[in-house]
Amino acid sequence: MATTKVIITGPLFDGSAAAAAAEFTTQIAAELAVVGRDWIRLDTQRMDKSGRGGTGAAAGGVELIGLGPSWVIRGGIREGQYAWPWLEGTSKRNASTGFRGYGSFRRTRLRLRTQARPLIDQRLGEFTARLGGGEA
């Protein structure tokens, strides 16, 4: 009679892979949210259709909201300083004033869709290396 004992070890079997995957998702979502927010803030530098020069107040109104893997980049309203729905071109006031808006959030969303992949691929390589699946 022969007895065989099989011992299975590693991140897939000890639960560390699932925890690392959750951490990866949370980390990459936060990084992409910060990148998007920063792009929108940079885009506000061109907000000068009046010829008076920008004040930077609109950039200060762009904020990140969220926890974990769910993030929202939001532009708020501060009376007398900025109103992001109007600046973006999505408020009812845009129809009455004829101002089409700058479209900063829309352009950033499209840009993130096309340019996020290299950042995700880089971080994924680091993630798999940490789990013993490759080199960083």
N, C-alpha and C positions, 0 to 999 in steps of 0.2 A: 504494500500500500504506500502511495506517495501523497504528500500534502504540499500544496502550493499556496503561498501567501503573496497577495498582490497589494502593494502599497502605492496609492495614487496621491501625488502631491503636486503642488503648483497653484498658481493664482486662479485657475478655473475651478479648482476643487476646494480651495480653502475660503472662498468668498471674497478674496481681495480683488478679483477681476471685476466683479459687479460694483464694488465700492469705487474702484478706480474709474470705471466707465461713468458712473454718476458724477464723480468729481470732474472728469474730463468735460462732460456736457455742461456742467455749471460754469466751469472756467472759460470754455470757449464762448458760451453765450454772453458772459460778462465782458470778455475782451471785445467781441463784435459790437456789443452795445456801446462801449466806450469809444470805439473807432467811429461808429455811426454818429454819435453825439458830437465828437470832435469835428467830423466832416461838416456837419450842419453848422456848427459854430464858425468854422472857417468860411463857409459859404455866406454867412451873414455879412462878411466884409464887403461883399459886392452890393449890398442892399443900400443903394444910394440913388434912387430914381429921381429924387427931389433936387439933387444938386447941392444939398446942404451938408452932406457928409454924414456918415453913420455915427451913432453914439455908442454902439456896443451893447446897448440894453437888450436887444433881441437875442444876442448870443447868450446873455446871462439867463434868459428865460427858457433855455433848452435844458431839460433835466432828464435824469434816468430814474425810473421807478421799477422796482422789482426785487425779487429775492430768488436765489437759486437759478434754475435754468430759464426762468421767464422774466424778460426785461422789456420795458417799453421806453422809447425815447419820446418825450412829450414836450411840446411847446405851449406855454401857458399864456395868460393874459395879465398884464399889469397896466391898469388904467393910466393913461397919459404917457406911457413909455412904449409898450408894444402889445400887439394882439396877434399871436401866432396864427390863428385860423385865417385872419385877413392877410397876413404876410404870406402865408402858404397859398392862398387863393381858394380856400374852401368855405368861407363864410358867406352868408346871405348878403352882407355888405359889399362883397366883391362885385356882385351883379349890378348893384345900384351905382357904384363908383366907376365901374369899367376897369378897375385894376385887376389884372389876371393873377397876380401873386408871383412869388419867386420860385415856388415849387421845390424848395430845398429838401424837404422830407421825402418827396416823391423821387427826386434824383438820387438821394442817398440810399433809399431802399433798393433802387435798381442797381446802383453801383455796388452795394454790399452783396447783392445776389451774384454778381459776376466776379467780384474780387475777394470774396471770403474764402474761396476754396484753397488758395495757397496757404493761408494762415491755418486753416483746419488741417491740411495735409501735414504741415510742419509740426503742429501740436500732436497730431495722431502718431507721427513717427516717434516723438518723445514718449508718448503714452505707451505704445507697444514695447519700446525699449525698456521702460520701467517694469513691465510685466515679463520681461525676458524674451520678447519676440523679435528683437532686432537691436540695432545699435542706434544711439542718439546722434 
